[in-house]
Amino acid sequence: MVENREGHLRVLATAKKGYLSWYYDWLPTNCVASWVCPAETGAGYPEYAYRDGPEFGYKNLAVFYHSCTYDCLFCQNSHFRGQYLEGATAAAELAAAVDDKTACVCYFGGDPASQLEHALVTSRLARREADNTGRILRICWETNGSASARGTRQMMEIALASGGCVKFDVKAADESLHVALTGVSNRQTWENLALLVEYIPRRPSPPPLVASTLLVPGYVDEDEVAAIARRLADLNDYIPYSLLAFYPSHHMRDLPTTSRAHAERCYQAAQEAGLKRVRLANVHLLAPGDYA
């Protein structure tokens, strides 16, 4: 039985191609979850972190998929649209890029939900090698949450066992606004968030589930953030929640960057909605004044 499973994994690793780019990102990094991550804080040391603090000297394998399940008007990585069928990489080849100084793997893009089987096979191969050599290797996912329930659980199981996390980029609470901004309903995202809440008590530190929202001027204001935060708090008020500054991109290049006043109102709204861990991120992008 074990031999059959391992044989099947080897076949998948060779046959399954992903369209992606990858690079090494030296730790600590500027990840959305860095403020609660072992790479930055030493959370979970010594089981999930090499140091009781920032993991200087180690690196993250950053995997950028050239595809997505959303079509966001404000996409900040829209260059992947010209790379859809470039960078065909077998799962085994990608897993082999994990060396003894690689402390974590992070899938983003695009979105790993669009090529999830490739990411799952890669993760299992890389984790098996890390387990055999006694090394720490956290697996993290930055996603819009649109994968199937089964796929979402598989992501979380790998993240949970490895000390990694699943980071949900929550675009909006209102479904109509979400469709207008992304072309897709947000029902699957909220269903998957509810699905993953049960994992939080199994590993309180480092947190296995993290959420974030991009503060798009004129669209995602304090009322929208309050609605998102209330829904998150109803699920679990200890979910770490990052508010991200917007920078003009893709089809929304005519918008300004998020103002500091806008960000601060959203920060206060998220706290008042009941979330206990809220953070303003990308503060270097915040503009002075107030226009949203």
C-alpha positions in Angstrom: 0.0 0.0 0.0 2.8 2.4 0.9 4.8 1.4 -2.1 1.7 2.0 -4.3 1.2 5.5 -2.9 4.9 6.4 -3.3 4.9 5.1 -6.8 1.9 7.1 -7.7 3.5 10.2 -6.2 6.6 9.6 -8.3 4.5 9.3 -11.5 2.6 12.5 -10.7 5.8 14.3 -9.9 7.2 13.6 -13.4 4.0 14.0 -15.4 2.4 16.9 -13.6 3.7 20.2 -15.1 3.1 23.6 -13.6 3.3 27.0 -15.4 5.2 29.1 -13.0 8.2 31.2 -12.0 10.2 30.7 -8.8 12.9 32.4 -6.9 14.6 32.4 -3.5 13.5 35.2 -1.1 15.9 35.5 1.9 14.3 35.5 5.3 12.8 37.4 7.1 10.6 38.5 4.3 7.7 41.0 3.7 5.0 38.3 3.4 1.4 39.2 4.3 1.7 36.9 7.3 5.2 37.9 8.3 4.0 39.5 11.6 2.8 36.2 12.9 5.1 33.9 10.9 8.0 31.7 12.4 10.4 33.2 9.8 9.9 36.7 11.3 8.9 36.1 14.9 10.2 32.6 15.8 6.7 31.5 16.6 6.6 27.7 17.1 10.3 27.5 17.9 12.0 24.9 17.9 9.4 22.7 16.2 8.5 25.0 13.3 11.3 27.6 13.3 15.1 27.4 13.2 15.5 30.5 15.5 13.7 32.1 18.4 13.4 35.2 16.3 14.0 36.2 12.6 15.5 33.4 10.5 18.5 35.2 9.1 20.5 33.0 6.9 17.5 30.9 5.6 15.3 31.5 2.6 11.8 31.0 1.2 11.2 29.3 -2.1 8.6 31.7 -3.6 6.5 30.0 -6.3 4.5 32.3 -8.6 1.8 30.5 -10.7 1.1 32.0 -14.1 -2.7 31.6 -13.8 -5.6 32.7 -11.6 -9.2 31.9 -10.9 -10.2 35.6 -10.6 -10.0 38.5 -13.0 -9.4 41.4 -10.7 -9.6 44.9 -12.1 -6.8 45.9 -9.7 -4.5 42.9 -10.1 -1.1 43.9 -8.8 0.6 40.9 -10.6 -1.1 41.2 -13.9 2.1 40.5 -15.8 1.4 36.8 -15.4 -1.3 37.1 -18.1 1.5 37.2 -20.7 3.2 34.1 -19.3 0.3 31.6 -19.1 2.1 28.8 -21.0 5.7 29.7 -20.1 7.8 28.1 -17.4 6.5 24.5 -17.6 8.1 22.9 -14.5 7.6 19.3 -13.2 6.6 19.0 -9.6 9.8 16.9 -9.0 11.9 19.7 -10.5 10.4 22.3 -8.4 10.7 20.2 -5.2 14.4 19.7 -6.0 14.9 23.5 -5.6 14.3 23.1 -1.9 17.8 22.9 -0.3 19.1 22.8 3.3 18.8 26.6 3.6 15.1 26.6 2.5 12.9 27.0 5.5 9.6 27.6 3.7 7.8 27.4 0.4 5.1 29.9 -0.4 2.7 29.5 -3.4 1.1 32.6 -4.8 0.6 34.3 -8.2 -1.8 34.4 -10.0 -3.3 31.9 -7.5 -2.2 28.4 -6.5 -5.9 27.4 -6.6 -5.6 27.4 -10.4 -2.9 24.8 -10.5 -3.5 23.2 -7.1 -2.7 19.6 -7.9 0.8 20.6 -9.0 1.4 22.6 -5.8 0.1 19.7 -3.7 2.4 17.1 -5.3 5.4 19.5 -5.1 4.6 20.0 -1.4 4.4 16.3 -0.6 7.7 15.6 -2.3 9.5 18.4 -0.6 8.0 17.6 2.8 8.9 13.9 2.5 12.6 14.8 1.8 12.6 17.3 4.7 11.1 14.8 7.1 13.7 12.2 6.0 16.6 14.6 6.8 15.0 16.1 9.9 14.7 19.6 8.4 12.0 22.3 9.0 10.1 23.1 5.9 7.0 25.2 6.3 4.4 25.2 3.4 2.3 28.4 2.9 -0.4 29.3 0.5 -1.5 32.8 -0.5 -4.9 32.4 -2.2 -8.2 34.0 -3.0 -9.9 31.0 -1.4 -11.6 29.7 -4.5 -10.3 26.2 -4.5 -12.7 23.2 -3.9 -13.5 22.3 -0.3 -11.4 19.1 -0.7 -8.4 21.0 -2.2 -8.7 23.7 0.5 -8.6 21.0 3.3 -5.5 19.5 1.6 -3.7 22.9 1.6 -4.5 23.4 5.3 -3.4 19.9 6.3 0.0 20.4 4.7 0.3 23.9 6.2 -0.8 22.7 9.6 1.7 19.8 9.8 4.6 21.9 8.5 4.2 25.1 10.6 2.9 27.0 7.6 -0.3 28.8 7.0 -3.1 29.5 4.5 -3.5 33.2 3.7 -6.9 34.2 2.4 -7.0 37.4 0.3 -10.6 38.6 1.0 -11.5 41.1 -1.6 -14.9 42.2 -0.3 -17.9 41.1 1.9 -20.6 42.3 -0.5 -21.1 39.7 -3.2 -22.1 42.3 -5.9 -19.1 44.4 -5.2 -16.9 41.3 -5.3 -18.3 40.3 -8.7 -17.7 43.8 -10.0 -14.1 43.8 -8.8 -13.1 40.3 -9.6 -15.7 38.8 -12.0 -16.4 36.0 -9.6 -18.7 35.4 -6.6 -17.1 35.3 -3.1 -19.3 32.5 -1.8 -16.7 29.8 -2.2 -14.2 31.9 -0.3 -16.5 32.4 2.7 -17.4 28.7 2.7 -13.8 27.7 2.7 -13.0 30.2 5.5 -15.7 28.6 7.6 -14.3 25.2 6.7 -10.8 26.0 7.9 -11.8 27.6 11.2 -11.9 24.2 12.9 -8.1 23.9 12.4 -7.2 27.0 14.4 -7.4 25.3 17.9 -5.2 22.4 16.6 -2.2 24.8 16.4 -2.8 28.2 17.9 0.8 29.3 17.3 1.9 30.0 14.7 -1.7 30.7 13.4 -2.6 28.4 10.5 -5.2 30.8 9.0 -4.5 34.4 8.1 -6.7 36.9 6.2 -5.9 40.2 4.3 -7.8 42.8 2.4 -6.6 45.4 -0.2 -8.0 48.9 0.6 -9.1 50.0 -2.9 -10.0 53.7 -2.8 -13.6 54.3 -3.6 -14.5 50.6 -3.4 -13.2 49.0 -0.2 -13.8 51.5 2.6 -14.3 51.3 6.3 -17.9 50.0 5.9 -16.8 47.2 3.7 -13.8 46.3 5.9 -16.2 46.4 9.0 -18.4 43.9 7.1 -15.5 41.6 6.3 -14.1 41.8 9.9 -17.5 41.0 11.4 -17.8 37.9 9.3 -14.3 36.9 10.2 -14.8 37.6 13.9 -18.0 35.5 13.9 -15.9 32.6 12.6 -13.0 33.2 15.0 -12.0 36.6 16.4 -8.4 35.6 16.7 -7.8 35.3 13.0 -4.9 37.7 12.1 -6.1 40.3 9.6 -3.9 42.5 7.5 -5.1 45.6 5.7 -3.0 46.3 2.6 -2.4 49.6 1.0 -3.5 49.8 -2.7 -1.2 50.9 -5.5 -2.6 51.8 -8.9 -2.4 48.7 -11.1 -3.9 46.9 -14.2 -7.3 48.5 -15.0 -7.3 50.8 -12.0 -4.3 52.8 -12.8 -6.4 56.0 -12.6 -7.0 55.5 -8.8 -4.8 57.1 -6.1 -2.9 55.1 -3.6 -4.7 54.4 -0.3 -4.5 57.4 2.0 -3.3 57.2 5.6 -6.7 58.5 6.8 -8.5 55.8 4.8 -6.3 53.1 6.2 -6.6 54.3 9.8 -10.4 54.3 9.6 -10.4 50.8 8.2 -8.0 49.7 11.0 -10.4 51.1 13.6 -13.4 49.6 11.9 -11.8 46.1 11.9 -11.0 46.3 15.6 -14.5 47.6 16.5 -16.0 44.7 14.5 -14.4 42.3 17.0 -11.1 41.1 15.6 -8.3 40.9 18.2 -5.4 40.9 15.8 -5.4 43.6 13.1 -2.4 45.1 11.3 -1.8 47.9 8.8 0.7 46.6 6.2 2.5 48.3 3.3 2.4 51.5 5.2 5.2 52.9 3.1 2.7 53.1 0.2 0.1 55.2 2.2 -0.4 58.7 0.9 -1.0 61.8 3.1 -4.4 63.5 3.0 -7.8 61.9 2.6 -9.7 61.2 -0.5 -11.6 58.0 0.2 
